Amino acid sequence: MKTYDIELQRLKSARHNKGLIELGVDVLVQPRQTKGEDAATTSCLSIPVDDARTLLILLKQQITEIDKLNPRSRRSGRC
């Protein structure tokens, strides 16, 4: 499995499209250097705090829009 270091440089947009939330981003992707057998086999996403907060706000907005599309009886956790 190939692993990568992914650095989020800028959030551009977020939208809901046919059941998927699509994010427009500028990222820097570099292969992760593994150092022996103890190295993690997962990729790493680095996000500055301000961008992480913006991402959270955008995701909440998109999920709210998705939730509005469902009938009240199908909304999670609501009666």
All heavy atoms as a GROMACS GRO file, in nm:
protein
  622
    1MET      N    1   0.083  -0.116   0.000
    1MET     CA    2   0.000   0.000   0.000
    1MET      C    3   0.089   0.124   0.000
    1MET      O    4   0.184   0.134   0.076
    1MET     CB    5  -0.089   0.000   0.125
    1MET     CG    6  -0.165   0.130   0.140
    1MET     SD    7  -0.241   0.156   0.299
    1MET     CE    8  -0.363   0.030   0.301
    2LYS      N    9   0.058   0.220  -0.086
    2LYS     CA   10   0.132   0.345  -0.088
    2LYS      C   11   0.072   0.440   0.015
    2LYS      O   12  -0.049   0.448   0.030
    2LYS     CB   13   0.125   0.409  -0.226
    2LYS     CG   14   0.199   0.331  -0.331
    2LYS     CD   15   0.197   0.404  -0.462
    2LYS     CE   16   0.272   0.325  -0.568
    2LYS     NZ   17   0.275   0.396  -0.696
    3THR      N   18   0.157   0.510   0.087
    3THR     CA   19   0.111   0.609   0.185
    3THR      C   20   0.160   0.747   0.144
    3THR      O   21   0.265   0.760   0.079
    3THR     CB   22   0.160   0.575   0.326
    3THR    OG1   23   0.301   0.570   0.326
    3THR    CG2   24   0.104   0.441   0.372
    4TYR      N   25   0.085   0.849   0.182
    4TYR     CA   26   0.115   0.984   0.141
    4TYR      C   27   0.102   1.082   0.256
    4TYR      O   28   0.025   1.059   0.350
    4TYR     CB   29   0.020   1.029   0.029
    4TYR     CG   30   0.032   0.946  -0.096
    4TYR    CD1   31  -0.049   0.834  -0.115
    4TYR    CD2   32   0.125   0.977  -0.193
    4TYR    CE1   33  -0.037   0.757  -0.229
    4TYR    CE2   34   0.138   0.901  -0.307
    4TYR     CZ   35   0.056   0.790  -0.325
    4TYR     OH   36   0.069   0.714  -0.438
    5ASP      N   37   0.175   1.191   0.248
    5ASP     CA   38   0.154   1.308   0.332
    5ASP      C   39   0.075   1.406   0.247
    5ASP      O   40   0.120   1.445   0.138
    5ASP     CB   41   0.286   1.371   0.377
    5ASP     CG   42   0.355   1.290   0.485
    5ASP    OD1   43   0.284   1.236   0.572
    5ASP    OD2   44   0.478   1.282   0.483
    6ILE      N   45  -0.042   1.446   0.296
    6ILE     CA   46  -0.130   1.536   0.220
    6ILE      C   47  -0.146   1.664   0.301
    6ILE      O   48  -0.194   1.661   0.414
    6ILE     CB   49  -0.267   1.470   0.197
    6ILE    CG1   50  -0.249   1.335   0.128
    6ILE    CG2   51  -0.358   1.563   0.117
    6ILE    CD1   52  -0.372   1.247   0.133
    7GLU      N   53  -0.104   1.774   0.243
    7GLU     CA   54  -0.113   1.903   0.311
    7GLU      C   55  -0.220   1.987   0.243
    7GLU      O   56  -0.209   2.020   0.125
    7GLU     CB   57   0.022   1.976   0.305
    7GLU     CG   58   0.019   2.111   0.373
    7GLU     CD   59   0.151   2.184   0.361
    7GLU    OE1   60   0.256   2.117   0.348
    7GLU    OE2   61   0.148   2.307   0.362
    8LEU      N   62  -0.324   2.019   0.316
    8LEU     CA   63  -0.430   2.103   0.265
    8LEU      C   64  -0.382   2.247   0.265
    8LEU      O   65  -0.345   2.300   0.368
    8LEU     CB   66  -0.556   2.090   0.351
    8LEU     CG   67  -0.675   2.172   0.305
    8LEU    CD1   68  -0.742   2.102   0.189
    8LEU    CD2   69  -0.772   2.191   0.418
    9GLN      N   70  -0.378   2.309   0.148
    9GLN     CA   71  -0.329   2.445   0.138
    9GLN      C   72  -0.441   2.548   0.134
    9GLN      O   73  -0.428   2.656   0.188
    9GLN     CB   74  -0.239   2.460   0.016
    9GLN     CG   75  -0.115   2.374   0.029
    9GLN     CD   76  -0.024   2.384  -0.091
    9GLN    OE1   77  -0.068   2.413  -0.202
    9GLN    NE2   78   0.103   2.359  -0.070
   10ARG      N   79  -0.554   2.513   0.069
   10ARG     CA   80  -0.665   2.608   0.062
   10ARG      C   81  -0.795   2.536   0.032
   10ARG      O   82  -0.800   2.448  -0.053
   10ARG     CB   83  -0.638   2.711  -0.047
   10ARG     CG   84  -0.744   2.819  -0.055
   10ARG     CD   85  -0.708   2.931  -0.147
   10ARG     NE   86  -0.667   2.881  -0.277
   10ARG     CZ   87  -0.646   2.957  -0.382
   10ARG    NH1   88  -0.660   3.087  -0.372
   10ARG    NH2   89  -0.609   2.906  -0.496
   11LEU      N   90  -0.901   2.572   0.105
   11LEU     CA   91  -1.036   2.525   0.076
   11LEU      C   92  -1.098   2.620  -0.025
   11LEU      O   93  -1.096   2.741  -0.005
   11LEU     CB   94  -1.122   2.524   0.203
   11LEU     CG   95  -1.087   2.419   0.307
   11LEU    CD1   96  -1.163   2.447   0.435
   11LEU    CD2   97  -1.120   2.281   0.254
   12LYS      N   98  -1.154   2.567  -0.133
   12LYS     CA   99  -1.213   2.652  -0.235
   12LYS      C  100  -1.365   2.646  -0.234
   12LYS      O  101  -1.431   2.748  -0.253
   12LYS     CB  102  -1.161   2.612  -0.373
   12LYS     CG  103  -1.015   2.645  -0.395
   12LYS     CD  104  -0.977   2.609  -0.537
   12LYS     CE  105  -0.843   2.666  -0.573
   12LYS     NZ  106  -0.810   2.640  -0.713
   13SER      N  107  -1.421   2.527  -0.217
   13SER     CA  108  -1.566   2.513  -0.224
   13SER      C  109  -1.611   2.383  -0.160
   13SER      O  110  -1.531   2.294  -0.134
   13SER     CB  111  -1.612   2.517  -0.370
   13SER     OG  112  -1.560   2.403  -0.439
   14ALA      N  113  -1.741   2.376  -0.135
   14ALA     CA  114  -1.803   2.252  -0.088
   14ALA      C  115  -1.943   2.247  -0.147
   14ALA      O  116  -2.013   2.348  -0.152
   14ALA     CB  117  -1.808   2.248   0.064
   15ARG      N  118  -1.984   2.129  -0.194
   15ARG     CA  119  -2.119   2.114  -0.248
   15ARG      C  120  -2.164   1.970  -0.236
   15ARG      O  121  -2.083   1.878  -0.227
   15ARG     CB  122  -2.128   2.164  -0.392
   15ARG     CG  123  -2.057   2.075  -0.491
   15ARG     CD  124  -2.065   2.134  -0.631
   15ARG     NE  125  -2.008   2.041  -0.726
   15ARG     CZ  126  -2.073   1.991  -0.830
   15ARG    NH1  127  -2.197   2.027  -0.853
   15ARG    NH2  128  -2.015   1.908  -0.912
   16HIS      N  129  -2.295   1.955  -0.237
   16HIS     CA  130  -2.356   1.822  -0.231
   16HIS      C  131  -2.395   1.782  -0.372
   16HIS      O  132  -2.457   1.859  -0.445
   16HIS     CB  133  -2.480   1.827  -0.140
   16HIS     CG  134  -2.556   1.700  -0.141
   16HIS    ND1  135  -2.681   1.690  -0.193
   16HIS    CD2  136  -2.523   1.577  -0.097
   16HIS    CE1  137  -2.724   1.566  -0.182
   16HIS    NE2  138  -2.630   1.496  -0.124
   17ASN      N  139  -2.354   1.662  -0.414
   17ASN     CA  140  -2.384   1.616  -0.549
   17ASN      C  141  -2.415   1.467  -0.546
   17ASN      O  142  -2.325   1.385  -0.530
   17ASN     CB  143  -2.266   1.644  -0.642
   17ASN     CG  144  -2.294   1.607  -0.785
   17ASN    OD1  145  -2.408   1.600  -0.828
   17ASN    ND2  146  -2.189   1.582  -0.860
   18LYS      N  147  -2.543   1.433  -0.558
   18LYS     CA  148  -2.588   1.294  -0.570
   18LYS      C  149  -2.535   1.205  -0.458
   18LYS      O  150  -2.477   1.101  -0.480
   18LYS     CB  151  -2.548   1.236  -0.705
   18LYS     CG  152  -2.608   1.310  -0.822
   18LYS     CD  153  -2.563   1.253  -0.955
   18LYS     CE  154  -2.618   1.336  -1.068
   18LYS     NZ  155  -2.567   1.292  -1.197
   19GLY      N  156  -2.553   1.249  -0.335
   19GLY     CA  157  -2.514   1.167  -0.220
   19GLY      C  158  -2.370   1.181  -0.177
   19GLY      O  159  -2.328   1.116  -0.083
   20LEU      N  160  -2.294   1.264  -0.245
   20LEU     CA  161  -2.154   1.288  -0.209
   20LEU      C  162  -2.133   1.434  -0.176
   20LEU      O  163  -2.193   1.521  -0.238
   20LEU     CB  164  -2.060   1.250  -0.324
   20LEU     CG  165  -2.056   1.105  -0.366
   20LEU    CD1  166  -1.968   1.091  -0.490
   20LEU    CD2  167  -2.004   1.017  -0.255
   21ILE      N  168  -2.047   1.461  -0.080
   21ILE     CA  169  -2.006   1.598  -0.054
   21ILE      C  170  -1.871   1.617  -0.122
   21ILE      O  171  -1.776   1.545  -0.094
   21ILE     CB  172  -1.997   1.627   0.097
   21ILE    CG1  173  -2.136   1.618   0.159
   21ILE    CG2  174  -1.936   1.764   0.121
   21ILE    CD1  175  -2.138   1.636   0.308
   22GLU      N  176  -1.868   1.709  -0.217
   22GLU     CA  177  -1.746   1.734  -0.293
   22GLU      C  178  -1.680   1.861  -0.241
   22GLU      O  179  -1.744   1.964  -0.227
   22GLU     CB  180  -1.779   1.750  -0.441
   22GLU     CG  181  -1.836   1.625  -0.504
   22GLU     CD  182  -1.871   1.643  -0.650
   22GLU    OE1  183  -1.868   1.758  -0.700
   22GLU    OE2  184  -1.901   1.542  -0.715
   23LEU      N  185  -1.551   1.851  -0.212
   23LEU     CA  186  -1.474   1.965  -0.164
   23LEU      C  187  -1.374   2.006  -0.272
   23LEU      O  188  -1.301   1.922  -0.324
   23LEU     CB  189  -1.398   1.930  -0.037
   23LEU     CG  190  -1.483   1.885   0.082
   23LEU    CD1  191  -1.395   1.833   0.193
   23LEU    CD2  192  -1.570   1.998   0.130
   24GLY      N  193  -1.372   2.135  -0.303
   24GLY     CA  194  -1.269   2.187  -0.393
   24GLY      C  195  -1.153   2.236  -0.307
   24GLY      O  196  -1.172   2.321  -0.221
   25VAL      N  197  -1.036   2.180  -0.326
   25VAL     CA  198  -0.922   2.212  -0.241
   25VAL      C  199  -0.794   2.221  -0.324
   25VAL      O  200  -0.784   2.162  -0.431
   25VAL     CB  201  -0.901   2.106  -0.130
   25VAL    CG1  202  -1.016   2.105  -0.034
   25VAL    CG2  203  -0.880   1.969  -0.187
   26ASP      N  204  -0.699   2.297  -0.272
   26ASP     CA  205  -0.561   2.293  -0.321
   26ASP      C  206  -0.482   2.212  -0.219
   26ASP      O  207  -0.484   2.244  -0.100
   26ASP     CB  208  -0.501   2.433  -0.332
   26ASP     CG  209  -0.557   2.512  -0.449
   26ASP    OD1  210  -0.607   2.450  -0.544
   26ASP    OD2  211  -0.549   2.636  -0.445
   27VAL      N  212  -0.416   2.106  -0.263
   27VAL     CA  213  -0.340   2.021  -0.171
   27VAL      C  214  -0.201   1.994  -0.227
   27VAL      O  215  -0.179   2.000  -0.348
   27VAL     CB  216  -0.410   1.886  -0.143
   27VAL    CG1  217  -0.541   1.906  -0.072
   27VAL    CG2  218  -0.430   1.805  -0.269
   28LEU      N  219  -0.112   1.964  -0.137
   28LEU     CA  220   0.022   1.919  -0.173
   28LEU      C  221   0.030   1.772  -0.130
   28LEU      O  222   0.011   1.741  -0.013
   28LEU     CB  223   0.128   2.002  -0.100
   28LEU     CG  224   0.273   1.959  -0.120
   28LEU    CD1  225   0.314   1.974  -0.266
   28LEU    CD2  226   0.364   2.039  -0.030
   29VAL      N  227   0.055   1.683  -0.226
   29VAL     CA  228   0.060   1.539  -0.198
   29VAL      C  229   0.201   1.490  -0.225
   29VAL      O  230   0.254   1.508  -0.334
   29VAL     CB  231  -0.041   1.462  -0.285
   29VAL    CG1  232  -0.036   1.314  -0.256
   29VAL    CG2  233  -0.183   1.515  -0.265
   30GLN      N  234   0.261   1.427  -0.122
   30GLN     CA  235   0.395   1.372  -0.136
   30GLN      C  236   0.397   1.230  -0.081
   30GLN      O  237   0.331   1.202   0.020
   30GLN     CB  238   0.496   1.457  -0.060
   30GLN     CG  239   0.507   1.599  -0.112
   30GLN     CD  240   0.604   1.682  -0.031
   30GLN    OE1  241   0.620   1.662   0.088
   30GLN    NE2  242   0.669   1.775  -0.098
   31PRO      N  243   0.473   1.143  -0.146
   31PRO     CA  244   0.485   1.007  -0.091
   31PRO      C  245   0.544   1.011   0.049
   31PRO      O  246   0.635   1.090   0.077
   31PRO     CB  247   0.580   0.936  -0.187
   31PRO     CG  248   0.581   1.020  -0.311
   31PRO     CD  249   0.550   1.160  -0.269
   32ARG      N  250   0.490   0.931   0.138
   32ARG     CA  251   0.541   0.925   0.276
   32ARG      C  252   0.657   0.828   0.282
   32ARG      O  253   0.650   0.716   0.230
   32ARG     CB  254   0.430   0.879   0.370
   32ARG     CG  255   0.478   0.862   0.513
   32ARG     CD  256   0.364   0.833   0.602
   32ARG     NE  257   0.329   0.962   0.662
   32ARG     CZ  258   0.254   0.975   0.767
   32ARG    NH1  259   0.200   0.870   0.823
   32ARG    NH2  260   0.229   1.093   0.818
   33GLN      N  261   0.763   0.871   0.345
   33GLN     CA  262   0.880   0.786   0.362
   33GLN      C  263   0.859   0.696   0.483
   33GLN      O  264   0.838   0.744   0.593
   33GLN     CB  265   1.005   0.873   0.383
   33GLN     CG  266   1.034   0.969   0.269
   33GLN     CD  267   1.064   0.897   0.139
   33GLN    OE1  268   1.126   0.792   0.139
   33GLN    NE2  269   1.019   0.954   0.030
   34THR      N  270   0.861   0.565   0.463
   34THR     CA  271   0.846   0.471   0.574
   34THR      C  272   0.984   0.433   0.626
   34THR      O  273   1.077   0.412   0.549
   34THR     CB  274   0.770   0.346   0.531
   34THR    OG1  275   0.838   0.287   0.420
   34THR    CG2  276   0.627   0.380   0.490
   35LYS      N  277   0.996   0.427   0.756
   35LYS     CA  278   1.124   0.396   0.819
   35LYS      C  279   1.113   0.264   0.894
   35LYS      O  280   1.090   0.261   1.014
   35LYS     CB  281   1.165   0.507   0.915
   35LYS     CG  282   1.183   0.641   0.846
   35LYS     CD  283   1.214   0.750   0.944
   35LYS     CE  284   1.224   0.884   0.875
   35LYS     NZ  285   1.241   0.994   0.969
   36GLY      N  286   1.125   0.157   0.822
   36GLY     CA  287   1.120   0.026   0.887
   36GLY      C  288   0.979  -0.028   0.901
   36GLY      O  289   0.883   0.025   0.847
   37GLU      N  290   0.966  -0.137   0.977
   37GLU     CA  291   0.839  -0.206   0.991
   37GLU      C  292   0.746  -0.138   1.090
   37GLU      O  293   0.626  -0.164   1.091
   37GLU     CB  294   0.863  -0.351   1.033
   37GLU     CG  295   0.939  -0.430   0.929
   37GLU     CD  296   0.971  -0.570   0.978
   37GLU    OE1  297   0.911  -0.613   1.078
   37GLU    OE2  298   1.055  -0.635   0.915
   38ASP      N  299   0.798  -0.053   1.179
   38ASP     CA  300   0.716   0.012   1.280
   38ASP      C  301   0.640   0.133   1.227
   38ASP      O  302   0.554   0.185   1.296
   38ASP     CB  303   0.802   0.056   1.399
   38ASP     CG  304   0.863  -0.062   1.472
   38ASP    OD1  305   0.805  -0.173   1.462
   38ASP    OD2  306   0.966  -0.042   1.539
   39ALA      N  307   0.671   0.176   1.106
   39ALA     CA  308   0.608   0.296   1.051
   39ALA      C  309   0.459   0.270   1.026
   39ALA      O  310   0.418   0.160   0.991
   39ALA     CB  311   0.677   0.336   0.922
   40ALA      N  312   0.380   0.375   1.044
   40ALA     CA  313   0.236   0.366   1.019
   40ALA      C  314   0.211   0.341   0.871
   40ALA      O  315   0.283   0.393   0.785
   40ALA     CB  316   0.168   0.493   1.064
   41THR      N  317   0.110   0.264   0.839
   41THR     CA  318   0.079   0.233   0.700
   41THR      C  319  -0.041   0.313   0.652
   41THR      O  320  -0.109   0.273   0.561
   41THR     CB  321   0.050   0.083   0.683
   41THR    OG1  322  -0.058   0.048   0.769
   41THR    CG2  323   0.172   0.001   0.714
   42THR      N  324  -0.066   0.427   0.716
   42THR     CA  325  -0.178   0.512   0.673
   42THR      C  326  -0.124   0.644   0.623
   42THR      O  327  -0.016   0.689   0.662
   42THR     CB  328  -0.276   0.538   0.789
   42THR    OG1  329  -0.206   0.600   0.896
   42THR    CG2  330  -0.337   0.408   0.839
   43SER      N  331  -0.201   0.706   0.535
   43SER     CA  332  -0.166   0.839   0.488
   43SER      C  333  -0.202   0.941   0.594
   43SER      O  334  -0.286   0.916   0.680
   43SER     CB  335  -0.239   0.870   0.357
   43SER     OG  336  -0.198   0.780   0.257
   44CYS      N  337  -0.140   1.058   0.587
   44CYS     CA  338  -0.162   1.163   0.686
   44CYS      C  339  -0.212   1.289   0.616
   44CYS      O  340  -0.153   1.332   0.518
   44CYS     CB  341  -0.031   1.191   0.760
   44CYS     SG  342  -0.044   1.325   0.879
   45LEU      N  343  -0.321   1.346   0.667
   45LEU     CA  344  -0.376   1.472   0.616
   45LEU      C  345  -0.348   1.581   0.717
   45LEU      O  346  -0.389   1.571   0.833
   45LEU     CB  347  -0.527   1.459   0.593
   45LEU     CG  348  -0.601   1.585   0.552
   45LEU    CD1  349  -0.551   1.635   0.418
   45LEU    CD2  350  -0.751   1.560   0.548
   46SER      N  351  -0.276   1.684   0.675
   46SER     CA  352  -0.243   1.797   0.763
   46SER      C  353  -0.329   1.916   0.723
   46SER      O  354  -0.332   1.955   0.606
   46SER     CB  355  -0.096   1.835   0.749
   46SER     OG  356  -0.014   1.726   0.785
   47ILE      N  357  -0.400   1.974   0.823
   47ILE     CA  358  -0.488   2.087   0.798
   47ILE      C  359  -0.459   2.194   0.902
   47ILE      O  360  -0.464   2.166   1.022
   47ILE     CB  361  -0.636   2.046   0.809
   47ILE    CG1  362  -0.668   1.929   0.717
   47ILE    CG2  363  -0.728   2.163   0.780
   47ILE    CD1  364  -0.810   1.876   0.733
   48PRO      N  365  -0.433   2.318   0.859
   48PRO     CA  366  -0.418   2.426   0.957
   48PRO      C  367  -0.548   2.444   1.036
   48PRO      O  368  -0.657   2.415   0.985
   48PRO     CB  369  -0.390   2.549   0.870
   48PRO     CG  370  -0.342   2.495   0.740
   48PRO     CD  371  -0.408   2.363   0.723
   49VAL      N  372  -0.539   2.491   1.158
   49VAL     CA  373  -0.656   2.503   1.246
   49VAL      C  374  -0.766   2.587   1.183
   49VAL      O  375  -0.883   2.550   1.186
   49VAL     CB  376  -0.614   2.562   1.384
   49VAL    CG1  377  -0.735   2.593   1.469
   49VAL    CG2  378  -0.521   2.466   1.456
   50ASP      N  379  -0.731   2.700   1.124
   50ASP     CA  380  -0.833   2.786   1.063
   50ASP      C  381  -0.906   2.714   0.949
   50ASP      O  382  -1.028   2.725   0.935
   50ASP     CB  383  -0.771   2.915   1.010
   50ASP     CG  384  -0.726   3.007   1.123
   50ASP    OD1  385  -0.775   2.990   1.238
   50ASP    OD2  386  -0.642   3.095   1.097
   51ASP      N  387  -0.831   2.639   0.867
   51ASP     CA  388  -0.894   2.564   0.759
   51ASP      C  389  -0.979   2.449   0.813
   51ASP      O  390  -1.083   2.416   0.756
   51ASP     CB  391  -0.790   2.512   0.661
   51ASP     CG  392  -0.730   2.622   0.575
   51ASP    OD1  393  -0.792   2.730   0.566
   51ASP    OD2  394  -0.622   2.598   0.517
   52ALA      N  395  -0.935   2.387   0.921
   52ALA     CA  396  -1.012   2.278   0.981
   52ALA      C  397  -1.146   2.331   1.033
   52ALA      O  398  -1.250   2.267   1.017
   52ALA     CB  399  -0.934   2.213   1.094
   53ARG      N  400  -1.144   2.449   1.093
   53ARG     CA  401  -1.270   2.510   1.140
   53ARG      C  402  -1.360   2.544   1.023
   53ARG      O  403  -1.481   2.521   1.028
   53ARG     CB  404  -1.239   2.634   1.223
   53ARG     CG  405  -1.179   2.600   1.356
   53ARG     CD  406  -1.150   2.721   1.439
   53ARG     NE  407  -1.095   2.676   1.567
   53ARG     CZ  408  -1.030   2.754   1.649
   53ARG    NH1  409  -1.012   2.880   1.620
   53ARG    NH2  410  -0.984   2.706   1.762
   54THR      N  411  -1.303   2.598   0.916
   54THR     CA  412  -1.381   2.629   0.797
   54THR      C  413  -1.439   2.502   0.737
   54THR      O  414  -1.556   2.499   0.698
   54THR     CB  415  -1.294   2.702   0.693
   54THR    OG1  416  -1.239   2.819   0.752
   54THR    CG2  417  -1.372   2.737   0.570
   55LEU      N  418  -1.358   2.396   0.731
   55LEU     CA  419  -1.405   2.268   0.679
   55LEU      C  420  -1.522   2.216   0.761
   55LEU      O  421  -1.621   2.168   0.705
   55LEU     CB  422  -1.290   2.167   0.678
   55LEU     CG  423  -1.322   2.027   0.630
   55LEU    CD1  424  -1.375   2.028   0.487
   55LEU    CD2  425  -1.200   1.938   0.640
   56LEU      N  426  -1.513   2.225   0.891
   56LEU     CA  427  -1.621   2.179   0.978
   56LEU      C  428  -1.749   2.258   0.951
   56LEU      O  429  -1.858   2.200   0.940
   56LEU     CB  430  -1.580   2.192   1.125
   56LEU     CG  431  -1.681   2.144   1.227
   56LEU    CD1  432  -1.711   1.996   1.210
   56LEU    CD2  433  -1.630   2.171   1.367
   57ILE      N  434  -1.738   2.389   0.936
   57ILE     CA  435  -1.855   2.473   0.908
   57ILE      C  436  -1.917   2.435   0.773
   57ILE      O  437  -2.039   2.419   0.761
   57ILE     CB  438  -1.816   2.622   0.910
   57ILE    CG1  439  -1.783   2.666   1.053
   57ILE    CG2  440  -1.927   2.710   0.851
   57ILE    CD1  441  -1.715   2.801   1.062
   58LEU      N  442  -1.832   2.417   0.670
   58LEU     CA  443  -1.882   2.380   0.538
   58LEU      C  444  -1.950   2.244   0.540
   58LEU      O  445  -2.055   2.224   0.479
   58LEU     CB  446  -1.768   2.381   0.436
   58LEU     CG  447  -1.712   2.517   0.399
   58LEU    CD1  448  -1.586   2.500   0.313
   58LEU    CD2  449  -1.815   2.600   0.327
   59LEU      N  450  -1.891   2.148   0.611
   59LEU     CA  451  -1.953   2.015   0.620
   59LEU      C  452  -2.087   2.020   0.691
   59LEU      O  453  -2.183   1.957   0.649
   59LEU     CB  454  -1.858   1.917   0.691
   59LEU     CG  455  -1.738   1.871   0.609
   59LEU    CD1  456  -1.643   1.791   0.696
   59LEU    CD2  457  -1.782   1.790   0.489
   60LYS      N  458  -2.096   2.097   0.799
   60LYS     CA  459  -2.223   2.112   0.870
   60LYS      C  460  -2.329   2.171   0.778
   60LYS      O  461  -2.444   2.127   0.778
   60LYS     CB  462  -2.206   2.198   0.995
   60LYS     CG  463  -2.138   2.126   1.109
   60LYS     CD  464  -2.129   2.217   1.230
   60LYS     CE  465  -2.064   2.147   1.348
   60LYS     NZ  466  -2.058   2.235   1.466
   61GLN      N  467  -2.292   2.272   0.700
   61GLN     CA  468  -2.388   2.333   0.606
   61GLN      C  469  -2.435   2.233   0.503
   61GLN      O  470  -2.555   2.225   0.474
   61GLN     CB  471  -2.324   2.453   0.536
   61GLN     CG  472  -2.303   2.572   0.624
   61GLN     CD  473  -2.224   2.683   0.555
   61GLN    OE1  474  -2.168   2.663   0.446
   61GLN    NE2  475  -2.219   2.800   0.617
   62GLN      N  476  -2.343   2.155   0.448
   62GLN     CA  477  -2.380   2.058   0.345
   62GLN      C  478  -2.467   1.947   0.403
   62GLN      O  479  -2.564   1.904   0.340
   62GLN     CB  480  -2.255   2.000   0.279
   62GLN     CG  481  -2.176   2.101   0.199
   62GLN     CD  482  -2.256   2.164   0.087
   62GLN    OE1  483  -2.327   2.097   0.016
   62GLN    NE2  484  -2.246   2.294   0.075
   63ILE      N  485  -2.435   1.901   0.523
   63ILE     CA  486  -2.515   1.795   0.586
   63ILE      C  487  -2.655   1.847   0.619
   63ILE      O  488  -2.754   1.775   0.604
   63ILE     CB  489  -2.442   1.740   0.710
   63ILE    CG1  490  -2.319   1.660   0.663
   63ILE    CG2  491  -2.535   1.652   0.794
   63ILE    CD1  492  -2.225   1.619   0.772
   64THR      N  493  -2.666   1.974   0.660
   64THR     CA  494  -2.796   2.034   0.686
   64THR      C  495  -2.879   2.037   0.558
   64THR      O  496  -2.999   2.007   0.560
   64THR     CB  497  -2.780   2.176   0.743
   64THR    OG1  498  -2.707   2.168   0.865
   64THR    CG2  499  -2.914   2.242   0.769
   65GLU      N  500  -2.817   2.072   0.445
   65GLU     CA  501  -2.888   2.073   0.318
   65GLU      C  502  -2.935   1.933   0.279
   65GLU      O  503  -3.046   1.916   0.230
   65GLU     CB  504  -2.800   2.131   0.208
   65GLU     CG  505  -2.782   2.280   0.218
   65GLU     CD  506  -2.699   2.336   0.103
   65GLU    OE1  507  -2.700   2.276  -0.006
   65GLU    OE2  508  -2.634   2.441   0.124
   66ILE      N  509  -2.851   1.833   0.302
   66ILE     CA  510  -2.890   1.695   0.272
   66ILE      C  511  -3.006   1.654   0.361
   66ILE      O  512  -3.101   1.591   0.315
   66ILE     CB  513  -2.770   1.599   0.294
   66ILE    CG1  514  -2.662   1.627   0.192
   66ILE    CG2  515  -2.815   1.454   0.286
   66ILE    CD1  516  -2.530   1.558   0.222
   67ASP      N  517  -2.999   1.690   0.488
   67ASP     CA  518  -3.103   1.654   0.585
   67ASP      C  519  -3.237   1.716   0.546
   67ASP      O  520  -3.341   1.655   0.567
   67ASP     CB  521  -3.061   1.699   0.725
   67ASP     CG  522  -3.135   1.625   0.834
   67ASP    OD1  523  -3.174   1.508   0.811
   67ASP    OD2  524  -3.154   1.683   0.942
   68LYS      N  525  -3.237   1.835   0.490
   68LYS     CA  526  -3.361   1.900   0.449
   68LYS      C  527  -3.430   1.826   0.336
   68LYS      O  528  -3.550   1.836   0.318
   68LYS     CB  529  -3.333   2.044   0.405
   68LYS     CG  530  -3.300   2.137   0.518
   68LYS     CD  531  -3.270   2.276   0.465
   68LYS     CE  532  -3.226   2.369   0.575
   68LYS     NZ  533  -3.188   2.502   0.523
   69LEU      N  534  -3.353   1.750   0.257
   69LEU     CA  535  -3.410   1.677   0.144
   69LEU      C  536  -3.489   1.553   0.188
   69LEU      O  537  -3.574   1.506   0.113
   69LEU     CB  538  -3.299   1.634   0.048
   69LEU     CG  539  -3.218   1.748  -0.016
   69LEU    CD1  540  -3.105   1.689  -0.100
   69LEU    CD2  541  -3.308   1.836  -0.101
   70ASN      N  542  -3.460   1.500   0.306
   70ASN     CA  543  -3.528   1.381   0.355
   70ASN      C  544  -3.660   1.420   0.422
   70ASN      O  545  -3.669   1.523   0.487
   70ASN     CB  546  -3.441   1.307   0.458
   70ASN     CG  547  -3.321   1.244   0.395
   70ASN    OD1  548  -3.324   1.207   0.279
   70ASN    ND2  549  -3.212   1.233   0.471
   71PRO      N  550  -3.763   1.334   0.411
   71PRO     CA  551  -3.886   1.361   0.484
   71PRO      C  552  -3.860   1.358   0.634
   71PRO      O  553  -3.765   1.294   0.680
   71PRO     CB  554  -3.979   1.246   0.443
   71PRO     CG  555  -3.906   1.164   0.347
   71PRO     CD  556  -3.767   1.216   0.331
   72ARG      N  557  -3.942   1.426   0.712
   72ARG     CA  558  -3.920   1.434   0.858
   72ARG      C  559  -3.906   1.297   0.921
   72ARG      O  560  -3.828   1.279   1.013
   72ARG     CB  561  -4.033   1.511   0.925
   72ARG     CG  562  -4.031   1.658   0.895
   72ARG     CD  563  -4.125   1.731   0.982
   72ARG     NE  564  -4.042   1.797   1.083
   72ARG     CZ  565  -4.087   1.843   1.196
   72ARG    NH1  566  -4.212   1.832   1.226
   72ARG    NH2  567  -4.005   1.902   1.280
   73SER      N  568  -3.984   1.199   0.874
   73SER     CA  569  -3.980   1.067   0.937
   73SER      C  570  -3.848   0.994   0.912
   73SER      O  571  -3.815   0.899   0.981
   73SER     CB  572  -4.096   0.981   0.884
   73SER     OG  573  -4.083   0.964   0.746
   74ARG      N  574  -3.771   1.038   0.812
   74ARG     CA  575  -3.645   0.970   0.778
   74ARG      C  576  -3.524   1.042   0.832
   74ARG      O  577  -3.412   0.995   0.819
   74ARG     CB  578  -3.632   0.961   0.626
   74ARG     CG  579  -3.752   0.894   0.563
   74ARG     CD  580  -3.731   0.771   0.485
   74ARG     NE  581  -3.603   0.714   0.476
   74ARG     CZ  582  -3.543   0.685   0.361
   74ARG    NH1  583  -3.598   0.713   0.248
   74ARG    NH2  584  -3.427   0.625   0.361
   75ARG      N  585  -3.542   1.161   0.891
   75ARG     CA  586  -3.427   1.235   0.945
   75ARG      C  587  -3.375   1.165   1.068
   75ARG      O  588  -3.450   1.121   1.155
   75ARG     CB  589  -3.468   1.378   0.980
   75ARG     CG  590  -3.501   1.459   0.858
   75ARG     CD  591  -3.535   1.600   0.894
   75ARG     NE  592  -3.588   1.666   0.774
   75ARG     CZ  593  -3.647   1.782   0.777
   75ARG    NH1  594  -3.662   1.850   0.890
   75ARG    NH2  595  -3.693   1.836   0.667
   76SER      N  596  -3.247   1.153   1.077
   76SER     CA  597  -3.185   1.080   1.187
   76SER      C  598  -3.208   1.148   1.323
   76SER      O  599  -3.187   1.268   1.336
   76SER     CB  600  -3.035   1.064   1.164
   76SER     OG  601  -2.974   1.190   1.154
   77GLY      N  602  -3.254   1.071   1.420
   77GLY     CA  603  -3.267   1.119   1.556
   77GLY      C  604  -3.383   1.212   1.582
   77GLY      O  605  -3.391   1.274   1.685
   78ARG      N  606  -3.473   1.225   1.486
   78ARG     CA  607  -3.585   1.315   1.505
   78ARG      C  608  -3.717   1.241   1.486
   78ARG      O  609  -3.726   1.149   1.406
   78ARG     CB  610  -3.580   1.430   1.403
   78ARG     CG  611  -3.457   1.513   1.421
   78ARG     CD  612  -3.458   1.629   1.327
   78ARG     NE  613  -3.333   1.701   1.338
   78ARG     CZ  614  -3.275   1.762   1.240
   78ARG    NH1  615  -3.329   1.762   1.121
   78ARG    NH2  616  -3.161   1.826   1.257
   79CYS      N  617  -3.818   1.285   1.555
   79CYS     CA  618  -3.950   1.223   1.541
   79CYS      C  619  -4.048   1.318   1.479
   79CYS      O  620  -4.040   1.435   1.490
   79CYS     CB  621  -4.003   1.181   1.678
   79CYS     SG  622  -3.901   1.054   1.752
   0.00000   0.00000   0.00000
